[in-house]
Amino acid sequence: MPPTLSVIMPVHNSETMVGDAVDSILNSDFKDFEFLIVDDHCTDRTMDRVTERKDARIRILHSPKKGV
């Protein structure tokens, strides 16, 4: 059965704050959701911070390259 809710969070070069943002969503009282994190061509360690969180609700998507 699909989750009740989809939470979508685009990220771009936000390594200093993305961990707290992801943790805030994951620790919410509501649990029946998928968490779609969209990598908008990060060039810092933002995605490292995201993948440190081991939670089955997280799905990582990548923005298509511009001009493609």
N, C-alpha and C positions, 0 to 999 in steps of 0.2 A: 504494500500500500504506500503511495507517495506521501511525503510529508505534507502537513497542513499549510505550511508557509515557506516561502523562499526569501531569504535575506541576501541582498546583493550589495557588495561593498567593492567599489573600484579603488585600486591603490596605485600610487605612483610616487616613488622615492620618499617614503614616509617611515623609514626604519626606526626612527626614534619614538614613534607613537603608535605604530600599527599593532604591536603586541598588546598594549592596553586596550585598544579598540576591539581586537579579536577576542580577547579574554572577556571583555564586557558582554559581548553578544553570547559567547559560549556559556557564561555563567548566569544568564537570565533565567528566570523562573520557568518560562515557557520552553519546552524541550523538543516539540515536534516540528522541527524546521530543517531545511537544508541551508547551508551557508556558502553562497557562491562568492568567491573572492576573485575579482577580475584584475589581472596583472596588466597595467597600462604601460608596458615597456619600462619597467623599473631598471635602473642602472646601479642602484645601491644594494644594500642587504635586506631590503623590505621582504622579499620572498623567502629569504632564509628565516626571518622572524616568523613568517606565516607557517612555514613547513615544520617549525619546531613544535607547533601545536598538533598533537596526534588526536584527532577527533574525526570520527566517521561522517559527521555532518558537513565537514568542509570539503568543497570541491573547488579546485583552482581552474580558472579559465584564463586564456591569454587573448588580449586584444589583437585583432589582425594588424599587420603592418600597414601603414598608410601608403596609398598608391598601389595597393595590390588588388 
